[in-house]
Amino acid sequence: MVLPYCVYVLQSERDLLLYHGYTTNLEKRLIDHNIGRTISTAKRRPLRLVYCEFFSNKKDAIRREKYFKTTTGKRMLKLLLKETLKSINYPRRGL
């Protein structure tokens, strides 16, 4: 079964910060981010994928993306990705 909705987390290789989003085509979305088609990340290129989750329902994916943008969601992501964030030199604030 293919799950069409993806919530993803990117890291800017320029400022090392994270960006959250959702899409139905992860490969195309990553290309769009890295060629500057996405205004919010155009100045933060290049970006690399550090995490993604797939969902069968659009509302669930949007809810998850919004959660990642909350203080609690950011804290949960940092705990979930603790070793990954260390390996990609994510700023240590809150780790």
MDAnalysis code that builds the backbone (N, CA, C; Angstrom):
import MDAnalysis as mda
import numpy as np

u = mda.Universe.empty(285, n_residues=95, atom_resindex=np.repeat(np.arange(95), 3), trajectory=True)
u.add_TopologyAttr("name", ["N", "CA", "C"] * 95)
u.add_TopologyAttr("resid", np.arange(1, 96))
u.add_TopologyAttr("resname", ["MET", "VAL", "LEU", "PRO", "TYR", "CYS", "VAL", "TYR", "VAL", "LEU", "GLN", "SER", "GLU", "ARG", "ASP", "LEU", "LEU", "LEU", "TYR", "HIS", "GLY", "TYR", "THR", "THR", "ASN", "LEU", "GLU", "LYS", "ARG", "LEU", "ILE", "ASP", "HIS", "ASN", "ILE", "GLY", "ARG", "THR", "ILE", "SER", "THR", "ALA", "LYS", "ARG", "ARG", "PRO", "LEU", "ARG", "LEU", "VAL", "TYR", "CYS", "GLU", "PHE", "PHE", "SER", "ASN", "LYS", "LYS", "ASP", "ALA", "ILE", "ARG", "ARG", "GLU", "LYS", "TYR", "PHE", "LYS", "THR", "THR", "THR", "GLY", "LYS", "ARG", "MET", "LEU", "LYS", "LEU", "LEU", "LEU", "LYS", "GLU", "THR", "LEU", "LYS", "SER", "ILE", "ASN", "TYR", "PRO", "ARG", "ARG", "GLY", "LEU"])
u.atoms.positions = np.array([
    [0.841, -1.191, 0.000],
    [0.000, 0.000, 0.000],
    [0.881, 1.247, 0.000],
    [0.614, 2.137, -0.890],
    [1.355, 3.394, -0.960],
    [0.607, 4.444, -0.147],
    [1.326, 5.100, 0.733],
    [0.742, 6.168, 1.537],
    [1.079, 7.494, 0.858],
    [0.078, 8.236, 0.417],
    [0.332, 9.385, -0.449],
    [0.802, 10.676, 0.222],
    [0.605, 10.834, 1.508],
    [0.935, 12.105, 2.156],
    [2.170, 11.963, 3.024],
    [3.105, 12.855, 2.835],
    [4.371, 12.793, 3.555],
    [4.606, 14.079, 4.336],
    [4.921, 13.927, 5.607],
    [5.378, 15.039, 6.440],
    [6.883, 14.874, 6.545],
    [7.613, 15.949, 6.294],
    [9.066, 15.837, 6.225],
    [9.741, 16.929, 7.026],
    [10.990, 16.662, 7.374],
    [11.823, 17.633, 8.075],
    [13.115, 17.756, 7.269],
    [13.453, 18.989, 6.929],
    [14.689, 19.279, 6.212],
    [15.620, 20.050, 7.120],
    [16.910, 19.921, 6.862],
    [17.884, 20.752, 7.553],
    [18.602, 21.605, 6.519],
    [18.726, 22.877, 6.829],
    [19.494, 23.789, 5.991],
    [20.975, 23.540, 6.241],
    [21.724, 23.304, 5.187],
    [23.169, 23.138, 5.349],
    [23.851, 24.487, 5.520],
    [23.130, 25.560, 5.275],
    [23.682, 26.903, 5.443],
    [23.628, 27.352, 6.908],
    [22.434, 27.284, 7.524],
    [22.314, 27.756, 8.911],
    [22.044, 26.621, 9.912],
    [21.960, 25.380, 9.418],
    [21.773, 24.169, 10.219],
    [20.402, 24.046, 10.872],
    [19.484, 24.970, 10.607],
    [18.165, 24.923, 11.226],
    [17.236, 23.990, 10.460],
    [16.112, 23.636, 11.102],
    [15.165, 22.687, 10.534],
    [13.971, 23.392, 9.909],
    [13.383, 22.749, 8.890],
    [12.175, 23.223, 8.226],
    [11.224, 22.038, 8.137],
    [9.927, 22.261, 8.412],
    [8.920, 21.194, 8.384],
    [7.925, 21.472, 7.270],
    [7.435, 20.419, 6.628],
    [6.424, 20.584, 5.598],
    [5.713, 19.273, 5.310],
    [4.751, 19.335, 4.379],
    [4.097, 18.097, 3.940],
    [3.876, 18.178, 2.440],
    [3.768, 17.001, 1.809],
    [3.643, 16.935, 0.361],
    [3.041, 15.598, -0.050],
    [2.635, 15.522, -1.312],
    [2.209, 14.246, -1.885],
    [3.283, 13.698, -2.825],
    [4.348, 14.474, -3.020],
    [5.437, 14.034, -3.894],
    [6.759, 14.499, -3.274],
    [7.330, 13.676, -2.420],
    [8.517, 14.057, -1.660],
    [9.708, 14.370, -2.567],
    [9.939, 13.541, -3.552],
    [11.084, 13.761, -4.441],
    [10.996, 15.113, -5.146],
    [9.830, 15.431, -5.699],
    [9.646, 16.719, -6.384],
    [9.777, 17.883, -5.397],
    [9.228, 17.703, -4.218],
    [9.277, 18.770, -3.209],
    [10.716, 19.068, -2.786],
    [11.528, 18.038, -2.630],
    [12.933, 18.246, -2.275],
    [13.661, 19.005, -3.383],
    [13.367, 18.654, -4.619],
    [13.968, 19.375, -5.751],
    [13.535, 20.832, -5.720],
    [12.235, 21.076, -5.534],
    [11.722, 22.451, -5.472],
    [12.426, 23.265, -4.384],
    [12.592, 22.664, -3.210],
    [13.284, 23.363, -2.125],
    [14.720, 23.700, -2.529],
    [15.391, 22.766, -3.148],
    [16.817, 22.948, -3.429],
    [17.131, 23.780, -4.663],
    [16.136, 24.042, -5.509],
    [16.392, 24.952, -6.635],
    [15.820, 26.336, -6.365],
    [15.249, 26.529, -5.176],
    [14.795, 27.849, -4.771],
    [13.355, 28.179, -5.101],
    [12.535, 27.203, -5.459],
    [11.123, 27.455, -5.777],
    [10.267, 27.686, -4.537],
    [10.796, 27.410, -3.376],
    [10.053, 27.580, -2.129],
    [10.595, 28.818, -1.422],
    [9.781, 29.856, -1.337],
    [10.217, 31.145, -0.796],
    [10.801, 31.016, 0.610],
    [10.143, 30.233, 1.464],
    [10.575, 30.147, 2.866],
    [11.945, 29.501, 3.050],
    [12.413, 28.732, 2.072],
    [13.712, 28.078, 2.223],
    [14.718, 28.476, 1.153],
    [14.340, 29.339, 0.239],
    [15.221, 29.682, -0.884],
    [16.584, 30.206, -0.420],
    [16.609, 30.995, 0.633],
    [17.874, 31.570, 1.108],
    [18.609, 30.640, 2.066],
    [18.024, 29.479, 2.328],
    [18.623, 28.541, 3.287],
    [19.218, 27.322, 2.592],
    [19.290, 27.357, 1.272],
    [19.805, 26.217, 0.496],
    [21.299, 26.047, 0.691],
    [21.779, 24.807, 0.516],
    [21.047, 23.579, 0.213],
    [20.384, 22.990, 1.453],
    [19.383, 22.163, 1.202],
    [18.640, 21.498, 2.271],
    [18.725, 19.994, 2.079],
    [18.712, 19.292, 3.203],
    [18.729, 17.832, 3.116],
    [17.622, 17.251, 3.987],
    [17.090, 16.144, 3.541],
    [16.030, 15.446, 4.264],
    [16.627, 14.739, 5.473],
    [16.048, 14.977, 6.657],
    [16.519, 14.285, 7.862],
    [15.446, 13.390, 8.470],
    [14.172, 13.576, 8.057],
    [13.102, 12.768, 8.629],
    [11.858, 12.880, 7.766],
    [11.091, 11.793, 7.676],
    [9.783, 11.855, 7.024],
    [8.866, 10.778, 7.594],
    [7.574, 11.051, 7.533],
    [6.524, 10.113, 7.936],
    [5.475, 10.132, 6.837],
    [4.887, 8.974, 6.553],
    [3.863, 8.886, 5.524],
    [2.502, 8.593, 6.139],
    [1.457, 9.176, 5.525],
    [0.086, 9.051, 6.008],
    [-0.849, 8.722, 4.852],
    [-1.942, 8.043, 5.164],
    [-2.948, 7.747, 4.138],
    [-3.995, 8.851, 4.063],
    [-4.039, 9.732, 5.059],
    [-5.059, 10.764, 5.131],
    [-4.422, 12.153, 5.179],
    [-4.888, 13.053, 4.336],
    [-4.339, 14.409, 4.249],
    [-4.486, 15.166, 5.570],
    [-5.649, 15.065, 6.209],
    [-5.872, 15.794, 7.467],
    [-4.896, 15.342, 8.552],
    [-4.614, 14.044, 8.595],
    [-3.651, 13.530, 9.582],
    [-2.255, 14.090, 9.310],
    [-1.872, 14.154, 8.035],
    [-0.551, 14.681, 7.675],
    [-0.438, 16.158, 8.044],
    [-1.459, 16.925, 7.741],
    [-1.440, 18.364, 8.063],
    [-1.391, 18.568, 9.581],
    [-2.145, 17.753, 10.317],
    [-2.134, 17.856, 11.784],
    [-0.736, 17.560, 12.332],
    [-0.079, 16.559, 11.760],
    [1.266, 16.194, 12.213],
    [2.265, 17.301, 11.897],
    [2.159, 17.869, 10.698],
    [3.052, 18.968, 10.335],
    [2.872, 20.142, 11.301],
    [1.637, 20.486, 11.601],
    [1.367, 21.592, 12.536],
    [1.916, 21.274, 13.924],
    [1.801, 20.023, 14.338],
    [2.344, 19.618, 15.638],
    [3.855, 19.813, 15.685],
    [4.556, 19.440, 14.605],
    [6.005, 19.613, 14.569],
    [6.409, 21.075, 14.720],
    [5.521, 21.991, 14.412],
    [5.835, 23.415, 14.497],
    [5.535, 24.003, 15.871],
    [4.959, 23.199, 16.765],
    [4.696, 23.676, 18.130],
    [5.932, 23.436, 18.999],
    [5.967, 24.065, 20.146],
    [7.081, 23.870, 21.075],
    [7.177, 22.403, 21.495],
    [6.046, 21.795, 21.812],
    [6.037, 20.391, 22.207],
    [6.482, 19.496, 21.058],
    [6.021, 19.789, 19.854],
    [6.407, 18.997, 18.689],
    [7.892, 19.106, 18.374],
    [8.433, 20.309, 18.491],
    [9.874, 20.496, 18.272],
    [10.675, 19.717, 19.303],
    [10.221, 19.744, 20.542],
    [10.892, 19.012, 21.621],
    [10.848, 17.509, 21.349],
    [9.676, 17.004, 20.915],
    [9.534, 15.585, 20.609],
    [10.454, 15.185, 19.460],
    [10.517, 16.006, 18.409],
    [11.401, 15.709, 17.277],
    [12.860, 15.653, 17.712],
    [13.252, 16.574, 18.566],
    [14.639, 16.586, 19.052],
    [14.962, 15.334, 19.854],
    [13.989, 14.837, 20.618],
    [14.201, 13.588, 21.358],
    [14.228, 12.395, 20.409],
    [13.305, 12.357, 19.473],
    [13.221, 11.260, 18.516],
    [14.466, 11.170, 17.648],
    [14.988, 12.316, 17.243],
    [16.116, 12.379, 16.310],
    [17.427, 12.751, 16.989],
    [17.543, 12.488, 18.271],
    [18.704, 12.936, 19.042],
    [20.041, 12.557, 18.392],
    [20.218, 11.315, 18.026],
    [21.493, 10.884, 17.435],
    [21.673, 11.442, 16.023],
    [20.598, 11.490, 15.256],
    [20.668, 12.067, 13.909],
    [21.078, 13.528, 13.984],
    [20.468, 14.275, 14.892],
    [20.785, 15.703, 15.014],
    [22.237, 15.912, 15.443],
    [22.749, 15.042, 16.295],
    [24.171, 15.133, 16.666],
    [25.051, 14.901, 15.442],
    [24.698, 13.895, 14.644],
    [25.532, 13.538, 13.493],
    [25.507, 14.586, 12.383],
    [24.460, 15.433, 12.349],
    [24.383, 16.466, 11.299],
    [24.717, 17.849, 11.847],
    [25.306, 17.878, 13.046],
    [25.750, 19.127, 13.662],
    [24.641, 20.135, 13.905],
    [23.461, 19.641, 14.258],
    [22.369, 20.531, 14.610],
    [22.772, 21.318, 15.848],
    [22.479, 22.621, 15.894],
    [22.840, 23.412, 17.086],
    [22.319, 22.765, 18.365],
    [23.126, 22.709, 19.374],
    [22.851, 21.948, 20.593],
    [21.776, 22.534, 21.486],
    [21.210, 23.657, 21.155],
    [20.149, 24.233, 21.983],
    [19.058, 23.191, 22.215],
    [18.862, 22.835, 23.432],
    [17.778, 21.945, 23.794],
    [18.051, 20.463, 23.577],
    [19.250, 20.083, 23.164],
    [19.535, 18.658, 23.001],
    [20.083, 18.079, 24.279],
])
